[in-house]
Amino acid sequence: MDVANEKRSFMCIQCGESAPELFKQFDCGIIKISHCDHCQKVVDKYVEFDPVIILLDVLLFKPQAYRHILFNMTTQFQWKLCVFCLLCGAYLKWALHNETPSHKDDSVRSFLQYALQIDFYIVLLLTAIDLAAYLGGIHVACKLYAGVTKRSIKQRLPVIHNAIILSQAGKLLVIPAVIWGQYNIQTCFWLTELFVFTFVSQSLRVTLSCSRLTITLLLVTGYLSEITVSQLGQTLLKFLLDR
């Protein structure tokens, strides 16, 4: 089991109510899965599941899998994942800015060549700024939502931040695109953006338990913030790369 059973609050993946523990471990080494006091179902069945099964349920956008990852798992790899995804996102921006490479070129070699150029790190910095603007926009929107609805979401904000960072895993789709020599970068870009949007949307849904309209408004605020900063960054990028 990769889920910590520390003295902290967990969440029932079925009904979304808080639960004091995920399982009980007895002195003889026997482990008994806990049941929710509210719905009488197993608090978190995923504590016994293989990570591959959990990943498949995440890709199927099952709310139970999202509650497991966001509330019942002790994730300590999200920042490493974020850095790796920023590299992939920077490559996408680089590829969109430059002309489509020739099919005679080796795509993996091209990616490595980009990584060795100082201009690539400029794009990487701008990509990190865009992500910070996106996260900040959603953070502000959530605070405004809490103020209007008189809800306390202070304890949920770290979960929302974590979900946004984990959603950047969609940028990893650029890896098979590079390996398999796919040169339709625009299609790859929109596929990654679609995955990120759906992941964050589902994460906000299970975290805030609000309507789809509210979730859409929160995400639109984040995207508007990112687009505003990105436009300034694109102007700077064009100036630096076309110099």
C-alpha positions as CSV (number, residue, x, y, z in Angstrom):
1,M,0.0,0.0,0.0
2,D,1.4,3.4,-1.0
3,V,-1.2,5.3,1.1
4,A,-0.2,6.7,4.5
5,N,-2.6,6.1,7.3
6,E,-1.4,8.9,9.5
7,K,-3.5,10.9,11.9
8,R,-5.1,13.2,9.3
9,S,-8.4,13.5,7.6
10,F,-9.1,11.3,4.6
11,M,-12.1,11.2,2.2
12,C,-14.5,8.5,1.3
13,I,-14.1,8.1,-2.5
14,Q,-17.8,7.1,-2.8
15,C,-19.7,9.9,-1.1
16,G,-17.0,12.5,-0.5
17,E,-17.4,12.6,3.3
18,S,-14.4,12.8,5.6
19,A,-13.1,9.6,7.2
20,P,-10.7,9.2,10.1
21,E,-8.7,6.3,8.5
22,L,-8.4,4.2,5.4
23,F,-7.6,0.9,7.1
24,K,-6.9,-0.6,10.5
25,Q,-3.7,-2.6,11.1
26,F,-3.7,-5.1,14.0
27,D,-0.7,-6.3,16.0
28,C,-0.8,-9.7,14.2
29,G,-0.2,-7.9,10.9
30,I,-3.7,-8.2,9.6
31,I,-5.1,-5.2,7.8
32,K,-8.8,-4.4,7.6
33,I,-10.1,-1.9,5.1
34,S,-12.3,0.8,6.9
35,H,-15.9,1.5,6.0
36,C,-17.5,5.0,5.7
37,D,-19.8,5.9,8.6
38,H,-21.9,7.9,6.2
39,C,-22.5,5.6,3.2
40,Q,-21.4,2.3,4.8
41,K,-19.2,1.5,1.8
42,V,-15.4,1.0,1.7
43,V,-13.6,4.3,2.3
44,D,-11.0,3.8,-0.4
45,K,-10.8,0.6,-2.4
46,Y,-7.8,1.9,-4.3
47,V,-5.4,1.2,-1.3
48,E,-5.4,-2.4,-2.5
49,F,-5.2,-1.6,-6.3
50,D,-2.2,-1.6,-8.5
51,P,-1.1,1.9,-9.7
52,V,-1.8,0.9,-13.3
53,I,-5.4,0.3,-12.5
54,I,-5.6,3.6,-10.7
55,L,-4.1,5.4,-13.7
56,L,-6.6,3.8,-16.0
57,D,-9.5,5.0,-13.8
58,V,-7.9,8.5,-13.8
59,L,-7.8,8.4,-17.6
60,L,-11.5,7.4,-17.5
61,F,-12.1,10.4,-15.3
62,K,-13.7,8.5,-12.5
63,P,-14.3,10.8,-9.5
64,Q,-13.4,8.0,-7.1
65,A,-9.9,7.8,-8.5
66,Y,-9.4,11.5,-8.3
67,R,-10.5,11.6,-4.6
68,H,-8.0,8.8,-3.9
69,I,-5.1,10.7,-5.5
70,L,-5.9,14.2,-4.2
71,F,-7.0,13.3,-0.7
72,N,-5.9,9.9,0.3
73,M,-2.4,9.6,-1.2
74,T,0.7,11.2,0.1
75,T,2.1,12.6,-3.1
76,Q,5.7,13.9,-2.9
77,F,6.7,13.7,-6.5
78,Q,4.5,16.5,-8.0
79,W,7.2,19.1,-8.1
80,K,9.6,16.8,-10.0
81,L,6.8,15.9,-12.3
82,C,6.1,19.6,-12.8
83,V,9.7,20.3,-13.9
84,F,9.6,17.5,-16.3
85,C,6.3,18.6,-17.8
86,L,7.5,22.2,-18.1
87,L,10.3,20.8,-20.3
88,C,7.7,19.1,-22.5
89,G,5.6,22.2,-22.6
90,A,8.6,24.4,-23.5
91,Y,9.3,22.0,-26.4
92,L,5.7,22.4,-27.7
93,K,6.0,26.1,-27.6
94,W,9.4,26.0,-29.3
95,A,8.0,23.7,-32.0
96,L,5.0,25.9,-32.6
97,H,7.2,29.0,-32.9
98,N,9.5,27.3,-35.4
99,E,8.8,25.8,-38.8
100,T,7.8,22.2,-38.9
101,P,11.0,20.1,-39.1
102,S,11.8,18.0,-42.1
103,H,10.8,14.4,-42.0
104,K,14.4,13.5,-42.8
105,D,15.4,14.9,-39.4
106,D,15.5,12.7,-36.4
107,S,12.9,14.1,-34.0
108,V,14.6,12.9,-30.8
109,R,17.9,14.4,-32.0
110,S,16.1,17.7,-32.7
111,F,14.7,17.7,-29.2
112,L,18.1,17.2,-27.7
113,Q,19.5,20.0,-29.9
114,Y,16.8,22.3,-28.7
115,A,17.7,21.5,-25.1
116,L,21.3,22.5,-25.7
117,Q,20.4,26.0,-27.0
118,I,20.1,29.0,-24.7
119,D,16.9,30.0,-26.5
120,F,15.2,26.8,-25.3
121,Y,15.7,27.9,-21.7
122,I,14.1,31.3,-22.5
123,V,11.0,29.4,-23.7
124,L,11.2,27.2,-20.5
125,L,11.2,30.3,-18.3
126,L,8.2,31.8,-20.1
127,T,6.4,28.4,-19.9
128,A,6.9,28.4,-16.1
129,I,5.6,32.0,-15.9
130,D,2.5,31.0,-17.8
131,L,1.9,28.1,-15.4
132,A,2.3,30.4,-12.4
133,A,-0.2,32.8,-13.9
134,Y,-2.7,30.0,-14.6
135,L,-2.3,28.7,-11.0
136,G,-2.6,32.2,-9.6
137,G,-5.7,33.0,-11.7
138,I,-7.5,29.9,-10.4
139,H,-6.4,30.6,-6.8
140,V,-7.8,34.1,-6.9
141,A,-11.0,32.8,-8.5
142,C,-11.4,30.2,-5.8
143,K,-10.9,32.8,-3.1
144,L,-13.6,35.0,-4.7
145,Y,-15.9,32.0,-5.0
146,A,-15.4,31.3,-1.3
147,G,-16.1,34.9,-0.4
148,V,-19.4,35.0,-2.4
149,T,-20.7,31.6,-1.2
150,K,-19.4,32.1,2.4
151,R,-17.6,28.8,2.2
152,S,-14.3,28.0,3.9
153,I,-12.0,26.4,1.3
154,K,-8.7,27.4,3.0
155,Q,-7.8,23.7,3.6
156,R,-8.8,22.8,0.1
157,L,-6.5,25.3,-1.6
158,P,-3.3,23.1,-1.3
159,V,-5.3,20.3,-2.8
160,I,-6.3,22.5,-5.8
161,H,-2.7,23.6,-6.3
162,N,-1.6,20.0,-6.2
163,A,-4.3,19.0,-8.7
164,I,-3.2,21.8,-11.1
165,I,0.4,20.6,-10.9
166,L,-0.5,17.0,-11.4
167,S,-2.7,18.0,-14.4
168,Q,0.4,19.1,-16.2
169,A,1.1,15.4,-16.7
170,G,-0.9,15.8,-19.9
171,K,2.2,17.6,-21.4
172,L,3.9,14.2,-21.3
173,L,2.0,13.4,-24.4
174,V,4.7,15.2,-26.3
175,I,7.1,12.4,-25.5
176,P,5.5,9.7,-27.7
177,A,4.9,12.4,-30.4
178,V,8.7,13.0,-30.5
179,I,9.6,9.4,-30.4
180,W,7.2,8.3,-33.1
181,G,8.1,11.3,-35.3
182,Q,4.7,13.0,-35.3
183,Y,5.1,16.5,-36.8
184,N,1.6,17.8,-36.4
185,I,2.6,19.9,-33.4
186,Q,-0.7,21.9,-33.4
187,T,-2.8,18.7,-32.9
188,C,-0.5,17.5,-30.2
189,F,-0.7,20.9,-28.4
190,W,-4.5,20.9,-28.4
191,L,-4.7,17.2,-27.2
192,T,-2.5,18.1,-24.3
193,E,-4.6,21.2,-23.5
194,L,-7.8,19.1,-23.6
195,F,-6.4,16.6,-21.2
196,V,-5.2,19.3,-18.8
197,F,-8.5,21.0,-18.9
198,T,-10.5,17.8,-18.3
199,F,-8.1,16.8,-15.4
200,V,-8.4,20.1,-13.6
201,S,-12.1,20.3,-14.2
202,Q,-12.7,16.9,-12.6
203,S,-10.3,17.7,-9.8
204,L,-12.1,20.9,-8.9
205,R,-15.4,19.1,-9.1
206,V,-14.4,16.5,-6.5
207,T,-12.5,19.1,-4.4
208,L,-15.1,21.9,-4.2
209,S,-18.3,19.9,-4.9
210,C,-19.7,22.7,-7.0
211,S,-21.6,23.0,-10.3
212,R,-20.1,22.5,-13.7
213,L,-20.9,26.2,-14.5
214,T,-18.9,27.3,-11.5
215,I,-16.0,25.1,-12.4
216,T,-16.0,26.5,-15.9
217,L,-15.9,30.0,-14.6
218,L,-13.0,29.2,-12.3
219,L,-11.1,27.6,-15.2
220,V,-11.9,30.5,-17.6
221,T,-10.4,32.9,-15.0
222,G,-7.3,30.8,-14.9
223,Y,-7.0,30.7,-18.7
224,L,-7.6,34.4,-19.1
225,S,-4.8,35.1,-16.6
226,E,-2.5,32.7,-18.4
227,I,-3.4,34.1,-21.9
228,T,-2.7,37.7,-20.7
229,V,0.7,36.8,-19.4
230,S,1.4,34.5,-22.4
231,Q,0.7,37.3,-24.9
232,L,3.3,39.4,-23.2
233,G,5.7,36.4,-23.2
234,Q,5.0,35.7,-26.9
235,T,6.0,39.2,-27.8
236,L,9.2,38.9,-25.8
237,L,9.8,35.4,-27.2
238,K,9.4,36.6,-30.8
239,F,11.9,39.4,-30.1
240,L,14.5,37.1,-28.6
241,L,14.2,34.2,-31.0
242,D,14.0,36.3,-34.2
243,R,16.8,38.6,-33.2
